[in-house]
Amino acid sequence: MFSIANAELKMLFRNRLVATCAVLMPLAFGAFLILSVPDAGSYGGVATLQIMVMIALGTYVTATTTLAARRQNLFLKRLRSGAASDSTIIGGLVMPIVIVSVVQVGVVLAILGATADQPPVNVGLLVVAVLLTEIMFVGFALATAGITTSPEHAQITTLPLFFVTLGVAFWAMMSNPADLIWVKRALPGGGIAELVGVAWNGGDMGNLAVLLLPSLAWAAIAAFAARAMFRWEPRV
């Protein structure tokens, strides 16, 4: 797995399209949000947007693009003909993308916390929210790659989920937390937005199970979709 991951990491930074999706765009968006925080009460909402959008760009779009490219040039097929298992191959291809994304999100959130008048109350819960978001988007990347015919096509096939999660994050940030709370939780990213809000601003930890359940459910749905939709053979 690690030899595949090492080779993939080198290829990631050589490809301009993938490097832009994985590195430049998430960092630029994260930095923009840090510079545009309107008031201290909005730090939890800004952290939510940073997590959702940076991971959507850095992991979801990048992993979908990478997997589509590796399948179309038969790289996946060649790897699968060797001794490595399917999970080893996928893990090796996705691992560098996830690591880069986690580091980026960690750096941006650390800067936000250091410059905020109100730093996060529960860093551990914030880490859990980031990891759940990564798991969800990795699963959806595998699923979306299954219906993506080329790396260029990934810029289209990833748009629906990207805008849904972005819309939910904005909705959670701009609306009253108590309004339509179960509808927000039922949407992808809604539970994570609530988790980030509690992690940053504080809240009733007695409801932790209720906060975690929607996020775990979407991670499970993404994993199921990945298993059902991912394809090893080139699509036409």
C-alpha positions as CSV (number, residue, x, y, z in Angstrom):
1,M,0.0,0.0,0.0
2,F,2.7,2.5,1.0
3,S,4.7,2.0,-2.3
4,I,1.5,2.8,-4.2
5,A,0.8,5.8,-2.0
6,N,4.3,7.1,-2.4
7,A,4.1,6.9,-6.2
8,E,0.6,8.5,-6.1
9,L,1.8,11.4,-4.0
10,K,4.5,12.2,-6.6
11,M,2.0,12.0,-9.4
12,L,-0.5,14.1,-7.5
13,F,1.8,17.2,-7.5
14,R,2.9,16.6,-11.1
15,N,-0.6,16.9,-12.5
16,R,-1.6,20.5,-12.6
17,L,-5.4,19.9,-12.6
18,V,-5.2,17.5,-9.7
19,A,-2.7,19.6,-7.7
20,T,-5.0,22.6,-8.1
21,C,-8.0,20.7,-6.8
22,A,-6.0,19.1,-4.0
23,V,-3.8,21.9,-2.8
24,L,-4.4,25.4,-4.2
25,M,-8.1,25.8,-4.2
26,P,-8.8,24.4,-0.7
27,L,-6.0,26.5,0.8
28,A,-7.2,29.6,-1.0
29,F,-10.8,29.1,0.2
30,G,-9.7,28.4,3.8
31,A,-7.5,31.5,3.9
32,F,-10.3,33.6,2.4
33,L,-12.7,32.6,5.2
34,I,-10.1,33.4,7.9
35,L,-9.8,36.9,6.5
36,S,-13.5,37.4,6.1
37,V,-14.8,36.4,9.6
38,P,-17.4,39.1,10.4
39,D,-17.7,38.6,14.2
40,A,-16.6,36.4,17.0
41,G,-20.0,34.6,17.1
42,S,-19.5,33.2,13.6
43,Y,-16.3,31.2,14.1
44,G,-18.1,27.9,14.4
45,G,-19.9,28.6,11.1
46,V,-16.7,29.6,9.4
47,A,-15.0,26.4,10.7
48,T,-17.9,24.4,9.3
49,L,-17.5,26.0,5.8
50,Q,-13.8,25.4,5.9
51,I,-14.1,21.8,6.8
52,M,-16.9,21.0,4.3
53,V,-15.6,22.9,1.3
54,M,-11.9,22.2,1.8
55,I,-12.5,18.4,2.1
56,A,-15.0,18.4,-0.7
57,L,-12.4,20.0,-3.0
58,G,-9.3,18.4,-1.6
59,T,-10.6,14.9,-1.1
60,Y,-13.9,14.4,-3.0
61,V,-13.1,16.1,-6.3
62,T,-9.4,15.2,-6.2
63,A,-10.0,11.5,-5.4
64,T,-12.8,11.2,-8.1
65,T,-10.5,12.8,-10.7
66,T,-7.6,10.6,-9.7
67,L,-9.5,7.3,-9.7
68,A,-11.2,8.1,-13.0
69,A,-7.8,8.9,-14.6
70,R,-6.1,5.8,-13.2
71,R,-9.0,3.6,-14.5
72,Q,-9.0,5.1,-18.0
73,N,-5.3,4.7,-18.5
74,L,-5.6,1.1,-17.3
75,F,-3.4,1.7,-14.3
76,L,-6.0,0.2,-12.0
77,K,-6.2,-2.9,-14.1
78,R,-2.5,-3.4,-14.1
79,L,-2.3,-3.0,-10.3
80,R,-5.1,-5.4,-9.9
81,S,-3.3,-8.0,-12.0
82,G,-0.5,-8.1,-9.4
83,A,-0.4,-9.4,-5.8
84,A,-2.0,-6.4,-4.1
85,S,-5.6,-6.8,-2.9
86,D,-8.4,-4.4,-4.0
87,S,-8.4,-2.6,-0.7
88,T,-4.6,-2.2,-0.8
89,I,-4.8,-0.6,-4.2
90,I,-7.6,1.8,-3.3
91,G,-6.0,2.6,0.0
92,G,-2.7,3.4,-1.7
93,L,-4.3,5.6,-4.3
94,V,-6.5,7.5,-1.8
95,M,-4.2,7.7,1.2
96,P,-2.0,10.6,-0.1
97,I,-5.0,12.7,-1.0
98,V,-6.6,12.2,2.4
99,I,-3.3,13.0,4.2
100,V,-2.8,16.2,2.2
101,S,-6.4,17.2,2.9
102,V,-6.2,16.5,6.7
103,V,-3.0,18.5,7.0
104,Q,-4.5,21.5,5.1
105,V,-7.6,21.5,7.2
106,G,-5.6,21.2,10.3
107,V,-3.4,24.1,9.4
108,V,-6.3,26.4,8.5
109,L,-8.3,25.5,11.6
110,A,-5.2,26.0,13.8
111,I,-4.7,29.5,12.3
112,L,-8.4,30.3,12.7
113,G,-8.3,29.1,16.3
114,A,-5.1,31.1,17.0
115,T,-6.5,34.3,15.6
116,A,-10.1,33.9,16.9
117,D,-11.4,35.7,19.9
118,Q,-13.2,32.5,20.6
119,P,-11.0,29.3,20.1
120,P,-12.6,25.9,19.8
121,V,-14.1,24.5,23.1
122,N,-13.6,20.8,22.2
123,V,-10.7,20.1,19.9
124,G,-11.2,16.4,20.1
125,L,-14.8,16.6,18.8
126,L,-13.5,18.9,16.0
127,V,-11.0,16.2,15.0
128,V,-13.9,13.6,15.0
129,A,-15.9,15.9,12.7
130,V,-13.0,16.3,10.3
131,L,-12.4,12.5,10.1
132,L,-16.1,11.7,9.6
133,T,-16.1,14.2,6.7
134,E,-13.1,12.6,5.2
135,I,-14.6,9.2,5.4
136,M,-17.9,10.3,3.9
137,F,-16.2,12.1,0.9
138,V,-13.8,9.2,0.2
139,G,-16.8,6.9,-0.1
140,F,-18.6,9.3,-2.3
141,A,-15.5,9.8,-4.4
142,L,-15.3,6.0,-5.1
143,A,-19.0,6.0,-6.0
144,T,-18.8,9.0,-8.2
145,A,-15.7,7.7,-9.9
146,G,-17.7,4.7,-10.9
147,I,-19.9,6.9,-13.2
148,T,-17.1,9.2,-14.3
149,T,-15.7,8.5,-17.8
150,S,-12.6,10.7,-17.6
151,P,-10.7,13.1,-15.3
152,E,-12.3,16.1,-17.1
153,H,-15.8,14.6,-16.6
154,A,-15.1,14.5,-12.9
155,Q,-15.5,18.3,-12.8
156,I,-19.2,17.7,-13.8
157,T,-20.1,14.5,-11.9
158,T,-18.9,15.9,-8.6
159,L,-20.9,19.1,-8.8
160,P,-24.3,17.9,-7.4
161,L,-22.9,16.5,-4.1
162,F,-20.4,19.4,-3.8
163,F,-23.2,22.0,-4.1
164,V,-25.5,20.1,-1.8
165,T,-23.0,19.8,1.0
166,L,-21.9,23.5,0.5
167,G,-25.6,24.5,0.6
168,V,-26.2,22.6,3.8
169,A,-23.1,24.2,5.4
170,F,-24.3,27.7,4.4
171,W,-27.8,26.9,5.6
172,A,-26.5,25.6,9.0
173,M,-24.3,28.7,9.3
174,M,-26.8,31.3,8.4
175,S,-30.0,29.9,10.0
176,N,-31.2,29.5,13.6
177,P,-29.8,26.1,14.8
178,A,-33.2,25.1,16.1
179,D,-35.0,25.6,12.8
180,L,-35.8,22.4,10.9
181,I,-33.0,20.7,12.9
182,W,-33.9,17.1,11.8
183,V,-34.1,18.2,8.2
184,K,-30.6,19.6,8.4
185,R,-29.3,16.5,10.1
186,A,-30.9,14.3,7.4
187,L,-28.9,16.0,4.6
188,P,-25.3,15.2,3.9
189,G,-23.0,17.3,6.0
190,G,-25.8,18.6,8.2
191,G,-24.9,16.5,11.2
192,I,-21.2,17.4,10.7
193,A,-22.1,21.1,10.7
194,E,-23.9,20.6,14.0
195,L,-20.9,18.7,15.4
196,V,-18.5,21.5,14.4
197,G,-20.7,24.1,15.9
198,V,-20.8,22.3,19.3
199,A,-17.1,21.6,19.1
200,W,-16.2,25.2,18.5
201,N,-18.9,27.1,20.4
202,G,-19.7,24.6,23.1
203,G,-23.0,22.9,23.8
204,D,-24.8,20.0,25.6
205,M,-22.5,17.0,25.3
206,G,-25.3,14.8,26.6
207,N,-26.6,14.9,23.0
208,L,-23.4,13.6,21.5
209,A,-24.9,10.4,20.3
210,V,-27.6,12.3,18.5
211,L,-25.0,14.5,16.9
212,L,-22.8,11.6,15.8
213,L,-25.6,9.4,14.4
214,P,-26.4,11.4,11.2
215,S,-22.7,11.8,10.4
216,L,-22.1,8.1,10.9
217,A,-25.1,7.3,8.8
218,W,-23.9,9.3,5.9
219,A,-20.4,7.8,6.2
220,A,-22.1,4.3,6.0
221,I,-24.2,5.3,3.0
222,A,-21.1,6.6,1.2
223,A,-19.3,3.3,1.9
224,F,-22.3,1.3,0.6
225,A,-22.4,3.5,-2.5
226,A,-18.7,3.1,-3.1
227,R,-19.0,-0.7,-2.9
228,A,-22.0,-0.8,-5.3
229,M,-20.8,1.8,-7.9
230,F,-17.0,1.7,-8.2
231,R,-15.7,0.1,-11.4
232,W,-12.3,-1.1,-12.3
233,E,-12.8,-1.3,-16.0
234,P,-12.6,1.8,-18.3
235,R,-16.0,3.5,-18.9
236,V,-17.0,4.7,-22.3
